[in-house]
């Protein structure tokens, strides 16, 4: 098996629990491994460190799979999938919709699998894991009773790995394949089309925050859900009894799906608008509309460190305007889904937004990872979601 040898002391981060080795940390290589091939890793002192995927064309040259001398095969992948699933079932034994595999956080680097009852979607971000694509599908069919498997490999991270972007149905129990289906999550029914949906088809990482929102809703409340996607927060606000709910998103597909979801759940006091959120906020400023609860859940503004400053400016504009549009003593639920934006960055932004809006704020709840999106404390890259429930005075 090909071997990589690290430069002196470059193993310290790996030994602490991080799972990546960057190309500039490698001293030399023995053999000529192909991209995606499993290689052995050694320290400068020739101590065995583990086995992992190699990719000569990526800045992340090595992704750790194991620190043991064990074979990487179908049985290995199944063992890791079973370990991840056991955590989900221990916490919520009756739940059938959750993230089954959360990449490095579940020790399967570059692999994400979302489970919707017996339907699955997956994304692969590493060249090595892409070599196990067919095996992953086999395991889902053989051991997880998959009736639908959708490949959602359209992420830009694949380009960095030298992989093509692709989306397709890999397996369907029905012939022809039934792309859309209904799925019930926390008492709300969603119309899902994993091929057309964003990311893996549906944002499961916000399920607990959507339910948490319900306790802040009163029957006479007016609620605004910005970047509503397929209606998650808006639907939960209406389900909790809000008198007037509006969801806004620039995606026509998301808005059409949101309308379907509202009808499926017989929620009538809810309205969806297809429009750019910043444009809609500017229009609201010309009116006397004020809200009891506003949710701000935008897509990632910071794809890399170099985008951090403009991202924070974007977050500040959104949160300043949301605070201005809230009635006194109201609730702002605001989120960031970029690991480049730290909690410190985000809280400093909130302070500036409140000062500019001339409002006082209190953090009443903080949300981070959910049970099915575990975080490795040694890998800040796995800690991306942060959410604040604020009282705005």
N, C-alpha and C positions, 0 to 999 in steps of 0.2 A: 504494500500500500504506500502511495506517495506520502512524504513527510514534510512538514513545515517546521522550521526552527526560528524561534523568536529572538529578537535583539535582547540584550541584557536588561533585566528587570521589567520587560514589557508584559510579563504574565500576571503582574499584581492585580490589575483590574479584573482579569478573568478569574483569578483565584478568589476574589471577593464576591463573585457571583454574576458579573457582567458576562455576556455571551458573544461578544463580537471582538474580532481582531482586525485592525485596519491594515491596509497594504504597507504603510510606512513603518509598521512594527515588526515586519518579517525580516530576518537576517538572510536566510537562504532557503531554498526548496530542493528536496531530493526527489527525483522523478519528474515527470511531466503530466500532472493531473489535468484532466479536462474540466471545463467549467461545470460546476454542479457535482463533481466527484467527491466522495468522502475521503478525507485525508487524516493522517495522524498529526497531532500537534505536540511539539517538544519545547521546553524552555531552553535558554541559552546554555544551561548546565546539563542539557540532555535528559531532563526529567519529563516523563510522559504526562501530558496535560489533558488529553482527551481526543475525541474524534469529532469531525464536523464537516460542513459543506465548504468547498473552496470555489472562489470565483475570481479569476485574475483580472477581469474587466470592471470589477466593482471596488469602490473605496472600502466597503466592508468585505475584505478578502476571505474571511473565515467566520463561520457561524457555528458555535459550539452545539453539538448534539448530546454528548455524554462525556463525563470525565473517567469512564471505565473503558476497558478494552473489550467491547462487546460488538457483535455484528449489527449493522444497521440494515434492517430488512422489514418485511411486512409485519412480522411479529413485534418488532421494536416500535413501529408506528402505532400498531393496535394497543400495545401496552400503555403508551403515552396518552392516546385518545381515551382509553378506559379510565386512567388515573384522573384526567380532566373531568370526565363525565361524572365520576364518583363524587367529586367536590360539589358539582351542581346539584346532584341528587341528594346529597347529605343536607344541603341548606334548604332546598325546596323540592321535596320528594314527589309532589304532585304536579309540578310544573313541567310542561312539555315544550315550551318555547324559550330558548336561551342561546347565548353564544357557547358553543360546545368547545371550540379551541380558540384561544386568544394569543396565537403566535408565540413569541419568545416567553411570554408570561406563563404559558403551559408547556414550555420546553420543546416546542415544535417550531423552530425558527422559520418565519416567513409564511406561516399557514394560519388562516382564519376560517372557521366554519361556524355558520349560524344555523340553528335548528328551529324549524317551525312545525311542530308536531312531527310528522314523518317526511317533511320536505326540507331540503338542505341547500344552502348556497355556500360556496367557498371562494376565497381569494388566496392566491399564492404570490409572495413577493420575493422569494429567493430562488436562484437558479437551481440549487440543489433540491429543494422541496418540489420544484416543478418536475423533476425526474420521477417523483412518486405520485404524480397526479392520478394515474390510472389505479394505483394501489389504494389511494385514498377513497376513490369512488367505489372500489370493490369492498372495502371495509364498511363504508356507509350502507351498502346494500346487504352485506352478509351479517353485520352485527348491530346495525341501528335501524333496520327495517325501512330503509329509504324508499319512498315512492316517487320522489322527484329530486334530481341533483342538478343544480345550475352552477355553471362556472362563471364567476363575475370578475374575470381577470382583465379589468380595464384601467387599473391604477397606474399613475405615472411612475411609481416605484419600480414597476416591472421594466420600464425603459432604462432605469439606472442599472438594473441587473443584466441588461442585454436580452430581455425577453419581449416577445410580441404581446400586444394587448388583444384580448379576445373575450367574447361573451357568448355562451351557448348552453343549451340543455344537453347534458351528458347522458342523462338517463331519465326515463319516465315510465312509471308502471302502466300509465294509460297510453293508448295509441289511437289517434295522434296525441301528442303531449298536451296536457292541460296546463298552460302557462300560468293562469291565474287561479286563485283559491281564496277561501275565507279562513281566517285564523283568529281565535279569541285570545286576547291577552288582558288579564286583569279586568274581566267583565265587559270589555269592549271588543266588538267584532271589527276586524280590518279586512278590506279587500286588498289582496297582495298579488303583485306580479313581479317576481324576483328579477326577471330579465330587464324590466323597464325601471325598476326602483333604483335609487342611488346607493352607492357603496355596495354592501352585500344584499341590497334589496329592501331593507328596513332597518331603522336605527333602534337596535335593542338596548344600547347603552343608556338610554334615557327612560326605560320602563319604570324604574323605581322613582325617579324624579317626577314623572307624570302622575303617578299615584299619590306622591307626597303633595303635589299641587292641590289635590282635592280638599285637604283640610284647611286650606286658606280661602276657599270659595264659600260665599254666602249667596242666598237666593236672589238678592237684588243687585248682585255685582255685575259690572261691565268689564269684560276681559279682552285684551288684545294679544294675539299670539303672532310674533314676528318671526319670519323664516319657519313657517308652520310645517313645511314639508308635506307629509300626508295626513296632517291633522292631529298628531298625537296629543299635544298639550291642550289644544282647543277642544278636542273631543272629551278629554278628561274634565276640563272646566265645565263644559255643558252637562256632562254626566253627573257632576257634583251639584248641579242645580243653578249655575249662573244664569242670570236673566238675559244677558246679551253678550255673545262671543263672536269675535272676528279673527279670522286667520288670514295671514298675508304671506305670499310666496311668489317668486318670479317664474317658477316652473309650472307650465300649463298642465303637464302630466300630474304633478303633485296636487294641484288644486282640483283637478277633475277627480282624482282618487279621494281627496278629502271630502268632496261633495258626496261621493258614493258611500264613504264611511259614515258620514252623518246620517244619511238615509237608512243605512243598514241598522243603525242603532236607534232610529226614530228620534233623533235629536233635532228639534226644529228651531231652537233659539240660537242658531249658529249660522254665520255667513263667511264665505271664503272669497278672497280677492286675489286675482292674478296680477301682480304688479311688483316692480322693484321696491324693496323695502325702504331704502333711503328716500326714494321719490314719494312713497306713500307717507312717510313721516313728515316730509316737508309740506305736503298737502294738509296733513292734520294740524300743523302749526297755524294754518290759516283759518282754522275753525275753533269752536269752543269745546270740542270733544275732550273729555277727561275720563280716565279709567281707574278702576279699583285694583286691577292686577294686570301687569304687562309681563309677557315672557319674551326674552331675547335669546334666541338659540341659533346663531349664525353658523355657516360653514367655517372651516379653518381659514383664518386670515393670514396665518404665518406658516407657510409651507417649509420655510428654512429660516435660519438665524438672521439672514440678511433682510428678511421681510418683517422682523420684529417691530421696528419703530413705526412703519406705516400701518402694521396690524393694530398696534396699540392706539394709534390715532383713529382708526376705524371703529374699534371698540368704544373709545371715548365718545365719539360722535353719536353712536347708537345709544349708549347708556345715558348720556346727557339729555338727549331728546326724549328718551323713555321716562326719565325722572321728571322732566318738565310736563309731560302729558299725564302724569299720575295725580290723582286727588291727594290731598294731605292724609297722612296716616294710611298709606296704601302699600301694596306689595310689588316688588320687582324681582323676577326670577331671571337671572342672567348667567350665561354659560360661555365657556371657551373650550374648543376641542383640539387645541394645538399644544403639544408638549413643549414647544419653544416659548410659550407664554406661561411663566411660572405663576404660582399663587401670589408671590410678592409683586410681580409685574401687574397682575390683574387687580389686586387690591389697591395698589397705587393709582391705577387707572380709574377705579371706582371713586377714590377720594377726589381726584381731579374732576371727574364728571359731576359729583355732588356739589363741589365748590362752584363750578361753572353754572350749574343749575340752581344754585342758592337753596339747596335742600340738605337736610340732615339724614344720614343713613345709619341703620343698625343691621349687622349680620345676625340673622336669627337661625339660619341653617346653612351648612356647607355640605356639598355633595362631591364625592370623588368617584372612585371605582365602584362598580356594582359587583354582586357576587359572581357573575359570569364574565367579568372583565378584570381579573386579578392583576395586580401590579407587582413587578419585581423592584424592591427598593434600591437594588444595586444598579438598575437600569432606568434612569429618568425618562428614557424614550418611551417606556411603557406606561407612564403616568401622563395621560394627555387630557382627560376630561376634568374640568373643574366647574362647579356651579354654586351660585350664591343666591339664597333667598333673603332679600333685604326688606326691611321696613323703611319706607321713605316718608319722612315727616315734612 
